[in-house]
Amino acid sequence: MIEVIAPGPYATVQDLGRPGYGHLGVPSSGAADAPSLRLANRLVGNPEAAAGIELTFGGCRLRFSAGAWVALAGAPCPVELLLPGEGGRRDARAGMRAPFWVPEGGEMGVGTPAIGLRTYLAVRGGVDVPPVLGSRSTDSLSGLGPAPLAPGLVLPVGPVRGLPPITVDAAPPGPAESRPLRLIPGPRDDWFAPGAPAALCAGPYEVSQDSNRVGVRLRGAALERVRDGELPSEGMVAGALQVPPDGQPIVFLADHPPTGGYPVIAVLSPADLARAAQLRPGDAVRFRL
């Protein structure tokens, strides 16, 4: 069992989501930065789809009632491990992108990331909350899945019997990427002025503080439309750049609605979706078609 002492600004249980229910109005949800959750799970010998904890801007503190292997990936945070007894001695072996052992009664604290936004904690055996529609993910839009973490909440850990041995000592650091996010034009780019795609890629947009797991709201050059009115609601995908009437684009993330009526000028390359999920308020982002 893992007891939540402090959840930080916003923390949820996430796996790889519940795809296949869009026709019922249910978002896919799941980890916003899926590659980081997959990596954390591999580091402790879990299946990549096992449920872990998604921390938004760190700040979490957890107590373990039984010893467990843990790994962290995603936005890099300082990690503090307090061992039971001996006045809470600190263990310097805990850190990012490498498995480490938390003994029975140990407490782990995750600080604030220097860059990025979302950090993923995997525990060997997975977070074993009851699944809803085949997934243990918290969906902030529909309310499906477990509630966001709160002080005093106790999370069960799944069985470790049958899991492969831990064979990875550490994962190499990921590349520091500052290149623009890549876009695929359309499907509704014909609703915009001919110069709108160039304007989208011409200068940086700033990430708004109103961003969340539904989407990254951007502030910058307004994208001019040539068609009035709104579309009938149509299917939306993660990475879609939907443009409301104010011309300020929104990049849809994991908890995006299955349908929408604002035109989509472009869609992020799937390979860049995880980078978009790590954008934090105040960050500057550029695009390239």
C-alpha positions as CSV (number, residue, x, y, z in Angstrom):
1,M,0.0,0.0,0.0
2,I,1.1,3.6,-0.7
3,E,-0.3,6.4,1.5
4,V,-0.5,9.8,0.0
5,I,0.8,12.3,2.5
6,A,0.7,15.2,0.0
7,P,-0.3,14.9,-3.6
8,G,1.3,18.1,-5.0
9,P,-0.6,20.5,-7.2
10,Y,-2.4,17.8,-9.2
11,A,-1.7,14.0,-9.2
12,T,-3.7,11.2,-10.8
13,V,-3.5,7.5,-11.5
14,Q,-2.9,6.9,-15.2
15,D,-2.3,3.9,-17.5
16,L,-2.4,3.9,-21.3
17,G,-6.1,4.8,-21.3
18,R,-9.4,3.4,-22.4
19,P,-9.5,3.7,-26.3
20,G,-12.4,2.4,-28.3
21,Y,-15.3,4.2,-26.5
22,G,-15.3,7.5,-28.5
23,H,-18.6,6.5,-30.1
24,L,-20.1,6.6,-26.6
25,G,-18.6,10.0,-25.8
26,V,-15.9,8.6,-23.6
27,P,-12.4,10.1,-24.1
28,S,-9.4,7.8,-24.3
29,S,-7.6,9.6,-21.4
30,G,-4.5,7.8,-20.1
31,A,-1.0,9.2,-19.5
32,A,-0.5,12.6,-21.2
33,D,3.1,11.7,-21.8
34,A,2.7,8.0,-22.6
35,P,6.4,7.3,-23.5
36,S,7.5,8.4,-20.0
37,L,5.0,6.1,-18.3
38,R,6.1,3.3,-20.5
39,L,9.7,3.9,-19.6
40,A,9.0,4.1,-15.8
41,N,7.2,0.8,-16.0
42,R,10.0,-0.9,-18.0
43,L,12.5,0.2,-15.3
44,V,10.7,-1.7,-12.6
45,G,9.8,-4.8,-14.8
46,N,6.1,-3.9,-15.2
47,P,4.1,-4.3,-18.4
48,E,4.2,-0.9,-20.2
49,A,0.5,-0.5,-19.7
50,A,0.5,-0.9,-15.9
51,A,-1.0,2.0,-13.9
52,G,1.3,4.5,-12.3
53,I,1.0,8.0,-10.8
54,E,1.1,11.1,-13.0
55,L,2.4,14.1,-11.1
56,T,1.8,17.6,-12.4
57,F,4.5,20.0,-11.3
58,G,5.8,17.5,-8.7
59,G,5.4,18.3,-5.0
60,C,4.3,14.8,-4.0
61,R,5.1,12.9,-0.8
62,L,4.2,9.2,-0.3
63,R,4.6,6.6,2.5
64,F,5.1,2.9,1.7
65,S,3.6,0.4,4.1
66,A,5.6,-2.4,2.3
67,G,8.9,-2.3,0.5
68,A,8.7,-1.7,-3.2
69,W,10.7,-1.0,-6.3
70,V,10.0,2.4,-7.8
71,A,11.1,4.4,-10.8
72,L,10.4,7.9,-12.0
73,A,10.5,9.3,-15.6
74,G,9.3,12.4,-17.4
75,A,9.9,15.9,-16.2
76,P,13.1,15.7,-14.0
77,C,12.5,16.3,-10.3
78,P,14.7,16.2,-7.2
79,V,13.8,13.0,-5.2
80,E,14.2,12.6,-1.5
81,L,13.9,9.2,0.2
82,L,13.6,9.1,4.0
83,L,14.4,5.7,5.5
84,P,12.4,4.4,8.6
85,G,14.2,4.6,11.9
86,E,17.5,6.3,12.6
87,G,15.7,9.7,12.7
88,G,14.5,9.5,9.1
89,R,17.9,9.0,7.5
90,R,18.0,10.1,3.8
91,D,19.0,7.7,1.0
92,A,20.9,9.4,-1.8
93,R,20.3,6.5,-4.2
94,A,16.8,7.6,-5.2
95,G,16.6,9.6,-8.4
96,M,15.1,9.9,-11.9
97,R,15.2,7.2,-14.7
98,A,16.6,4.4,-12.5
99,P,14.9,1.8,-10.3
100,F,15.4,2.2,-6.5
101,W,14.1,0.4,-3.5
102,V,11.8,2.0,-0.9
103,P,11.8,0.0,2.3
104,E,8.8,-0.7,4.5
105,G,7.8,2.5,6.2
106,G,9.9,4.6,3.9
107,E,8.8,8.0,2.7
108,M,9.5,9.5,-0.7
109,G,9.2,13.1,-1.7
110,V,9.3,14.4,-5.3
111,G,10.2,18.1,-5.7
112,T,9.4,20.6,-8.4
113,P,10.7,19.9,-12.0
114,A,13.2,22.4,-13.4
115,I,11.9,21.8,-16.9
116,G,8.8,20.1,-18.1
117,L,5.5,19.6,-16.3
118,R,4.6,15.9,-15.8
119,T,6.5,13.2,-14.0
120,Y,5.5,9.5,-13.9
121,L,6.0,7.2,-10.9
122,A,5.8,3.5,-11.5
123,V,5.8,0.9,-8.7
124,R,6.6,-2.7,-9.3
125,G,3.3,-4.5,-9.5
126,G,1.4,-1.4,-10.7
127,V,-1.1,0.8,-8.9
128,D,-4.0,-1.6,-8.5
129,V,-7.1,0.6,-8.2
130,P,-10.3,-0.9,-9.7
131,P,-10.5,-0.5,-13.5
132,V,-13.4,1.4,-15.2
133,L,-14.1,0.4,-18.8
134,G,-10.9,-1.5,-18.8
135,S,-8.6,1.3,-17.6
136,R,-7.4,2.6,-14.2
137,S,-6.9,6.1,-15.6
138,T,-8.4,9.2,-14.1
139,D,-10.3,11.2,-16.7
140,S,-10.5,14.8,-15.8
141,L,-13.1,15.6,-18.4
142,S,-15.7,12.8,-17.9
143,G,-14.9,12.0,-14.3
144,L,-14.4,8.3,-15.0
145,G,-11.8,6.4,-13.0
146,P,-10.3,7.1,-9.5
147,A,-10.5,10.6,-8.0
148,P,-7.3,12.7,-8.1
149,L,-4.9,11.9,-5.3
150,A,-5.6,13.6,-1.9
151,P,-3.9,13.5,1.5
152,G,-4.7,10.3,3.4
153,L,-5.6,8.3,0.2
154,V,-4.2,4.8,0.2
155,L,-3.3,3.2,-3.1
156,P,-3.1,-0.6,-3.4
157,V,-0.1,-2.2,-5.2
158,G,-0.6,-5.2,-7.5
159,P,1.1,-8.5,-7.1
160,V,4.7,-8.9,-8.3
161,R,4.7,-12.7,-8.6
162,G,5.3,-13.6,-12.3
163,L,6.9,-10.3,-13.3
164,P,10.2,-10.6,-15.0
165,P,13.3,-9.6,-13.0
166,I,14.5,-6.0,-13.0
167,T,17.4,-5.9,-15.5
168,V,17.8,-2.2,-16.2
169,D,20.1,-0.2,-13.9
170,A,19.2,3.2,-15.5
171,A,17.8,4.7,-18.7
172,P,20.0,7.2,-20.6
173,P,18.7,10.8,-20.4
174,G,16.5,11.8,-23.3
175,P,17.6,14.4,-25.8
176,A,17.1,18.0,-24.9
177,E,14.9,19.0,-27.7
178,S,14.1,22.6,-28.6
179,R,12.9,22.1,-32.2
180,P,9.4,23.1,-33.3
181,L,6.5,20.8,-32.9
182,R,5.7,19.2,-36.2
183,L,2.2,19.6,-37.8
184,I,0.2,17.8,-40.4
185,P,-2.1,20.3,-42.2
186,G,-5.9,20.0,-42.0
187,P,-8.5,18.6,-41.9
188,R,-10.2,22.1,-41.7
189,D,-7.4,24.4,-42.9
190,D,-9.7,25.5,-45.7
191,W,-11.8,27.4,-43.0
192,F,-8.8,29.8,-42.5
193,A,-7.2,32.6,-44.4
194,P,-4.5,31.5,-46.8
195,G,-1.8,33.0,-44.6
196,A,-3.0,31.3,-41.4
197,P,-0.8,28.2,-41.5
198,A,2.2,30.5,-42.1
199,A,1.2,32.7,-39.2
200,L,0.9,29.6,-37.0
201,C,4.5,28.7,-37.8
202,A,5.9,32.2,-38.0
203,G,6.4,33.1,-34.3
204,P,6.3,31.5,-30.9
205,Y,3.1,31.0,-29.0
206,E,3.0,31.2,-25.2
207,V,1.4,28.4,-23.1
208,S,-1.5,29.8,-21.1
209,Q,-2.0,29.1,-17.4
210,D,-5.5,27.8,-18.3
211,S,-3.9,24.6,-19.8
212,N,-4.7,21.2,-18.4
213,R,-5.0,17.5,-19.3
214,V,-7.7,18.4,-21.8
215,G,-5.5,20.7,-23.9
216,V,-2.7,23.2,-24.1
217,R,-4.2,26.7,-24.5
218,L,-1.9,29.0,-26.5
219,R,-1.5,32.8,-26.7
220,G,-0.1,34.4,-29.8
221,A,-1.0,35.5,-33.3
222,A,-4.7,35.1,-33.9
223,L,-5.5,32.7,-36.8
224,E,-7.9,34.5,-39.2
225,R,-10.9,32.5,-40.5
226,V,-12.6,33.0,-43.9
227,R,-15.7,31.0,-43.0
228,D,-18.3,32.1,-40.4
229,G,-20.4,29.8,-38.2
230,E,-19.4,26.5,-36.7
231,L,-19.0,23.0,-37.9
232,P,-21.4,20.2,-36.9
233,S,-19.6,18.3,-34.1
234,E,-17.1,15.9,-35.6
235,G,-14.5,13.5,-34.2
236,M,-11.4,14.8,-32.5
237,V,-8.0,13.2,-32.0
238,A,-5.2,13.9,-29.5
239,G,-2.9,16.5,-31.0
240,A,-5.6,18.3,-32.9
241,L,-5.1,22.1,-33.0
242,Q,-8.6,23.4,-32.6
243,V,-9.2,27.1,-33.1
244,P,-12.1,28.8,-31.3
245,P,-13.6,32.1,-32.5
246,D,-10.9,34.2,-30.8
247,G,-8.3,32.6,-33.1
248,Q,-6.1,31.3,-30.3
249,P,-5.3,27.6,-30.9
250,I,-5.7,24.8,-28.4
251,V,-3.6,21.6,-28.6
252,F,-5.8,18.6,-27.5
253,L,-4.2,16.2,-25.0
254,A,-5.2,12.9,-23.4
255,D,-8.5,14.0,-21.9
256,H,-9.8,15.9,-25.0
257,P,-13.5,15.5,-25.9
258,P,-14.3,12.9,-28.5
259,T,-16.0,15.5,-30.6
260,G,-15.8,19.2,-31.3
261,G,-17.3,22.0,-33.4
262,Y,-14.4,24.4,-33.8
263,P,-12.3,23.9,-37.0
264,V,-9.0,22.0,-36.7
265,I,-6.3,23.8,-38.7
266,A,-3.6,21.1,-38.2
267,V,-2.8,18.0,-36.1
268,L,0.5,17.4,-34.2
269,S,2.7,14.6,-35.5
270,P,2.1,11.7,-33.0
271,A,5.8,11.6,-32.3
272,D,5.6,15.1,-30.8
273,L,2.5,14.6,-28.6
274,A,4.5,13.7,-25.5
275,R,6.6,16.9,-25.9
276,A,3.4,18.9,-26.0
277,A,2.2,17.2,-22.8
278,Q,5.3,18.5,-21.0
279,L,4.7,22.2,-21.9
280,R,4.2,24.3,-18.8
281,P,2.5,27.7,-18.4
282,G,4.8,30.5,-19.7
283,D,6.7,28.2,-22.1
284,A,7.2,29.3,-25.7
285,V,6.4,26.8,-28.4
286,R,6.9,26.9,-32.1
287,F,5.4,24.9,-34.9
288,R,6.6,23.6,-38.3
289,L,4.4,22.1,-41.1
